[in-house]
């Protein structure tokens, strides 16, 4: 609440002029105002409403000898809203970001992800996913997630949608200090191969990472080849290891949608 007292001593008259005003914030964007003046006898009541781009003010003012007045004003505003003194209980808590379907999101390493994995992120389509991978292959691994802003036609709005879902891992280095790109790691993994019957009954965290990666590369190839039923089978293997694996859940959903449209 804001209160003010104005006491004026005019040079051309003997009576002092006293004014009292009160402004009280009821909500962060709504306040009421009261005012009084003993001489000349006047009283006022009004309110202020602060919308997204407009400030609306209204006042009803009485007068000792003249007619009562209705005062109304509308002001256009841009930029940040002015601070208000409303009680804390009226402020809404910050809206939390919704996790990806399936539970807590597993961060996607933008130095390892391929087209389908980028495509599975919110707000990223296949065209943008291809641009990201091509940019990384031509310019080398990303050093920070903000480097995505250097990808042609990649917008700040898209970055804001995925920044909480991505990370940058240190790129693996081969012999002679050469950085191994994701495609080369995929080929190496396929060459080594992991037989189905080699999956241990009790898996360590290292085993889970290894088999999820193996199945993920296999599923991505099937998804990119539009073999959606086979891709679903492979991604379901990942869900047996990690039932909340968000990328697998999203790609399975994309596969099911594609099959439904056929």
C-alpha positions as CSV (number, residue, x, y, z in Angstrom):
1,X,0.0,0.0,0.0
2,X,1.2,3.5,-0.8
3,X,-0.1,6.6,1.1
4,X,0.7,10.2,0.5
5,X,0.0,13.5,2.2
6,X,0.3,16.8,0.3
7,X,0.2,20.0,2.4
8,X,0.4,23.3,0.3
9,X,0.6,26.8,1.7
10,X,-0.5,29.2,-1.1
11,X,1.1,32.7,-1.2
12,X,-2.1,34.3,-2.4
13,X,-4.6,32.9,0.2
14,X,-4.8,32.2,3.9
15,X,-6.2,28.7,3.8
16,X,-3.8,25.8,3.5
17,X,-4.6,23.1,1.0
18,X,-4.3,19.5,2.3
19,X,-4.6,16.4,0.1
20,X,-4.6,12.7,1.2
21,X,-4.2,9.8,-1.2
22,X,-4.0,6.0,-0.8
23,X,-3.1,3.4,-3.5
24,X,-3.4,-0.3,-2.6
25,X,-2.4,-3.2,-4.8
26,X,-5.0,-5.9,-4.7
27,X,-3.3,-8.1,-7.4
28,X,0.0,-7.7,-9.2
29,X,-1.8,-6.0,-12.1
30,X,-4.7,-4.3,-10.3
31,X,-4.8,-1.5,-7.8
32,X,-7.5,0.7,-6.2
33,X,-7.1,4.4,-5.3
34,X,-8.8,6.7,-2.8
35,X,-8.3,10.4,-2.3
36,X,-9.7,13.3,-0.2
37,X,-9.3,17.0,0.1
38,X,-10.9,18.9,3.1
39,X,-10.9,22.3,1.4
40,X,-12.2,22.6,-1.3
41,X,-14.2,19.5,-0.3
42,X,-13.4,16.8,-2.8
43,X,-13.2,13.1,-2.8
44,X,-12.1,10.6,-5.4
45,X,-12.1,6.9,-6.0
46,X,-10.5,4.9,-8.9
47,X,-8.6,1.9,-10.0
48,X,-5.7,1.0,-12.3
49,X,-5.4,-2.1,-14.5
50,X,-2.1,-3.2,-16.0
51,X,-2.6,-5.6,-19.0
52,X,0.1,-7.0,-21.3
53,X,0.5,-3.9,-23.4
54,X,-2.0,-1.5,-21.9
55,X,-2.3,0.5,-18.7
56,X,-5.9,1.5,-18.0
57,X,-6.8,4.0,-15.3
58,X,-10.2,5.3,-14.1
59,X,-11.2,7.8,-11.4
60,X,-14.4,9.3,-10.1
61,X,-13.9,12.8,-8.7
62,X,-16.4,14.9,-6.7
63,X,-16.3,18.7,-6.4
64,X,-17.7,21.1,-3.9
65,X,-19.3,23.4,-6.5
66,X,-18.8,21.9,-9.9
67,X,-20.2,18.7,-11.4
68,X,-18.7,15.3,-10.6
69,X,-16.1,14.0,-13.1
70,X,-15.3,10.6,-14.6
71,X,-11.6,10.5,-15.7
72,X,-10.5,7.6,-17.9
73,X,-7.1,7.0,-19.6
74,X,-5.5,4.3,-21.7
75,X,-1.7,4.1,-22.2
76,X,0.2,1.9,-24.5
77,X,3.3,0.3,-23.0
78,X,6.1,-1.9,-24.3
79,X,9.1,-3.4,-22.6
80,X,9.0,-4.9,-19.1
81,X,6.1,-4.3,-16.8
82,X,6.7,-1.9,-13.9
83,X,7.3,-3.4,-10.5
84,X,4.3,-3.8,-8.2
85,X,3.9,-4.2,-4.5
86,X,1.3,-6.9,-4.5
87,X,1.4,-9.6,-1.7
88,X,3.7,-12.6,-2.5
89,X,0.8,-15.0,-2.4
90,X,-0.7,-13.5,-5.6
91,X,2.4,-14.3,-7.6
92,X,2.2,-17.5,-9.6
93,X,5.2,-19.8,-9.3
94,X,7.4,-20.1,-12.4
95,X,6.0,-22.5,-14.9
96,X,8.2,-25.7,-15.0
97,X,9.2,-27.1,-18.3
98,X,7.4,-30.3,-19.1
99,X,9.7,-33.3,-19.4
100,X,9.8,-35.3,-22.6
101,X,7.2,-38.1,-22.9
102,X,8.2,-41.0,-20.7
103,X,9.5,-39.1,-17.6
104,X,12.8,-37.4,-16.8
105,X,14.6,-36.4,-20.0
106,X,18.0,-37.9,-20.8
107,X,20.2,-35.2,-22.3
108,X,21.1,-35.6,-25.9
109,X,24.7,-35.1,-26.7
110,X,24.8,-32.9,-29.8
111,X,28.3,-34.2,-30.7
112,X,26.9,-37.7,-31.0
113,X,23.3,-37.3,-32.1
114,X,22.3,-38.1,-35.6
115,X,19.4,-36.8,-37.7
116,X,16.7,-39.0,-36.2
117,X,17.8,-38.1,-32.6
118,X,17.7,-34.4,-33.3
119,X,14.4,-34.9,-35.1
120,X,13.1,-36.4,-31.8
121,X,13.7,-33.2,-29.9
122,X,10.9,-30.7,-29.3
123,X,10.5,-28.1,-32.0
124,X,13.2,-29.7,-34.3
125,X,12.0,-31.1,-37.7
126,X,13.9,-33.3,-40.0
127,X,15.1,-30.4,-42.2
128,X,16.7,-28.6,-39.3
129,X,18.1,-31.9,-37.9
130,X,19.9,-32.5,-41.3
131,X,21.3,-29.0,-41.2
132,X,22.7,-29.5,-37.7
133,X,24.4,-32.8,-38.6
134,X,25.8,-31.3,-41.8
135,X,27.1,-28.3,-40.0
136,X,28.8,-30.5,-37.4
137,X,30.4,-32.7,-40.0
138,X,31.7,-29.7,-42.0
139,X,32.9,-27.7,-39.0
140,X,33.8,-30.2,-36.4
141,X,32.3,-31.0,-32.9
142,X,30.4,-28.4,-31.0
143,X,32.2,-26.8,-28.0
144,X,29.0,-25.5,-26.3
145,X,25.3,-25.9,-26.8
146,X,25.1,-22.2,-27.9
147,X,27.1,-23.1,-31.0
148,X,23.9,-24.4,-32.4
149,X,23.0,-20.8,-33.1
150,X,25.7,-20.9,-35.8
151,X,23.7,-23.5,-37.8
152,X,22.1,-21.9,-40.9
153,X,18.4,-20.9,-40.3
154,X,18.5,-22.2,-36.7
155,X,16.4,-19.7,-34.6
156,X,16.7,-18.6,-31.0
157,X,13.1,-19.9,-30.5
158,X,14.2,-23.4,-31.5
159,X,17.2,-23.2,-29.2
160,X,15.1,-22.1,-26.2
161,X,12.9,-25.2,-26.8
162,X,15.7,-27.7,-26.7
163,X,18.4,-26.1,-24.5
164,X,17.2,-28.1,-21.4
165,X,17.4,-31.3,-23.3
166,X,20.9,-31.2,-24.8
167,X,24.4,-31.3,-23.7
168,X,27.9,-31.3,-25.2
169,X,30.1,-34.3,-24.4
170,X,33.9,-34.3,-25.0
171,X,34.4,-35.8,-28.5
172,X,36.4,-39.1,-28.4
173,X,39.9,-38.9,-29.8
174,X,41.5,-41.6,-31.8
175,X,45.1,-42.3,-32.7
176,X,47.2,-39.2,-33.4
177,X,44.7,-37.0,-31.6
178,X,42.2,-37.2,-34.4
179,X,38.6,-36.6,-33.4
180,X,36.3,-39.6,-34.1
181,X,33.0,-38.4,-35.7
182,X,29.7,-40.1,-34.8
183,X,29.4,-41.9,-38.1
184,X,32.8,-43.5,-37.7
185,X,31.9,-44.7,-34.2
186,X,28.7,-46.1,-35.6
187,X,30.6,-48.1,-38.2
188,X,33.1,-49.3,-35.7
189,X,30.3,-50.5,-33.4
190,X,28.7,-52.4,-36.2
191,X,32.0,-54.0,-37.2
192,X,32.5,-55.2,-33.6
193,X,28.9,-56.4,-33.3
194,X,27.2,-57.5,-30.1
195,X,25.3,-60.8,-30.4
196,X,21.8,-60.9,-29.0
197,X,22.6,-63.8,-26.6
198,X,25.5,-61.7,-25.2
199,X,23.1,-59.5,-23.2
200,X,23.8,-60.3,-19.5
201,X,20.9,-61.1,-17.2
202,X,22.1,-58.6,-14.7
203,X,23.4,-55.4,-16.3
204,X,25.9,-52.9,-14.9
205,X,25.5,-49.2,-15.8
206,X,28.3,-49.7,-18.3
207,X,26.4,-52.6,-19.9
208,X,23.3,-50.5,-20.2
209,X,25.0,-47.7,-21.9
210,X,26.7,-50.1,-24.3
211,X,23.6,-51.9,-25.3
212,X,21.4,-48.8,-25.5
213,X,23.9,-47.3,-27.9
214,X,24.1,-50.4,-30.0
215,X,20.3,-50.7,-30.3
216,X,19.9,-47.0,-30.8
217,X,22.2,-47.0,-33.9
218,X,20.5,-50.0,-35.2
219,X,17.0,-48.5,-34.7
220,X,18.1,-45.2,-36.3
221,X,19.1,-46.9,-39.5
222,X,15.8,-48.7,-39.7
223,X,13.9,-45.5,-38.9
224,X,15.8,-43.6,-41.6
225,X,15.1,-46.5,-44.1
226,X,11.4,-46.1,-43.2
227,X,11.3,-49.7,-41.9
228,X,9.1,-48.5,-39.0
229,X,7.9,-51.9,-37.7
230,X,11.5,-53.2,-37.4
231,X,12.6,-49.9,-35.8
232,X,9.9,-50.2,-33.2
233,X,11.1,-53.7,-32.3
234,X,14.6,-52.5,-31.8
235,X,13.7,-49.4,-29.8
236,X,11.5,-51.7,-27.6
237,X,14.7,-53.5,-26.7
238,X,16.1,-50.2,-25.3
239,X,12.9,-49.7,-23.3
240,X,13.4,-53.1,-21.7
241,X,16.8,-51.7,-20.4
242,X,15.5,-48.2,-19.7
243,X,11.7,-47.9,-19.7
244,X,11.8,-44.1,-19.6
245,X,14.3,-43.6,-22.4
246,X,12.7,-40.5,-24.0
247,X,14.3,-40.6,-27.4
248,X,13.1,-44.2,-28.0
249,X,9.6,-43.3,-26.8
250,X,9.5,-40.3,-29.2
251,X,10.8,-42.2,-32.2
252,X,8.4,-45.1,-31.5
253,X,5.6,-42.6,-31.5
254,X,6.8,-41.2,-34.8
255,X,7.0,-44.7,-36.3
256,X,3.5,-45.5,-35.1
257,X,2.2,-42.3,-36.6
258,X,3.9,-43.0,-39.9
259,X,2.4,-46.5,-40.0
260,X,-1.0,-45.1,-39.2
261,X,-0.7,-42.7,-42.2
262,X,0.1,-45.4,-44.7
